[in-house]
Amino acid sequence: MLRDAKLAVLRASHASHLSSVLFSSRWRNSRLLILCYHGISLDDEHRWSPSLYISPDQFRARLQCLRDRNCTVLPLGEAIERLDSATLPVRSVVLTFDDGFYDFCAVAWPLLKEFSMPATVYQTTYYTEFNRPVFDVMCAYLLWKSSKAVLEWPEVIGPAIALTEGRFSAAVAAVKAHCIREKLSAQAKDGILLELADRLGVEMGGILHRRILQLMNSAEIREIAAAGIDFQLHTHRHHAPADREVLWAEIDQNRERIERLTGRKATHFCYPSGKVLPGVPDLLRQRGVTSGTTCRTGLASRSSDPLRLERVLDVSTMTEEEFLGWLTGIASFLPSRSANSSYGYPEDK
């Protein structure tokens, strides 16, 4: 009901040109739209997780929309500096991508080059070295792809688990609990993935060949950084606890690898899954982090805390009217149930 009402308001504002007036206003030109993308599908990820992924065609349409409406797409660092100094150009937008999955290199980057638009990748780094599918996420994806009604694996999950809607989380939790109990290494967990795929009847060869749910490797990061893509902090293991020593170790490991691969400073940060725990922004500031993006939905302004910047997550389920609503700014005046929520995969990492 709420979404239907919001869509009706957005359509009316677009039809009456109210959104166009706002788009060219001083109010909008003093604000920054930071768009967040999680993944551009290599295959069927946007059907698996439409609340996070979009298809290549939809992403191309978004870039075309930015071009058609004469938006100024800025590099993240420049945009934050100009936001603070009140010198933003008209219709300012920043493109950010979380985690650094291979689909960025394979799909998003070629489109960004075609449209001559800059972007920032918030890169986790543990799996860039391991270079295999991210374990927790792939568990959820395999369960979704399976046509099996039941997962039977007594030595790992105990009693069989029915794979009905709403039960995937129980299956993922059971597999993860086994890995924790047995203190399995990344290599051993990768073996668990292969056996899980076999038990579910999912052909893993094609998934591995397409590199679905794998991060970019070091060579790919180095190559596209040299071509102008900005890489920034997202922690080493996608983990930002409030414990100072653990958090700083995550930042230090992440920063060392990014700066070694790119040859550039990494001082901007994205909170894993958008979760901002109490005290973490201050700890980040003490470690030389100058900005932090969240999943609090909205446009960033000079009054925004630089370590708690708003973003808008663009996904398959966002309509053209909603995208235009955020681009023009009209959507920021409408209520949002998810304004302070975090996000994650169907089974979060």
Secondary structure, 3 states (H helix, E strand, C coil): CHHHHHHHHHHHHHHCCHHHHHHCCHHHHCCEEEEEECEECCCCHHHHCCCCEECHHHHHHHHHHHHHCCCEECCHHHHHHHHHCCCCCCCEEEEEEEECEHHHHHHHHHHHHHHCCCCEEEECCHHHHHCCCCHHHHHHHHHHHCCCCEECCHHHHCCCEECCCCCHHHHHHHHHHHHHHCCCCHHHHHHHHHHHHHHHCCCHHHHHHHCCCCECCHHHHHHHHHCCCEEEECCCCCCCCCCHHHHHHHHHHHHHHHHHHHCCCCCEEECHHHCCCCCHHHHHHHCCCCEEEEEEECCECCCCCCCCEEEEECCCCCCHHHHHHHHHCHHHHCCCCCCCCCCCCCCCC
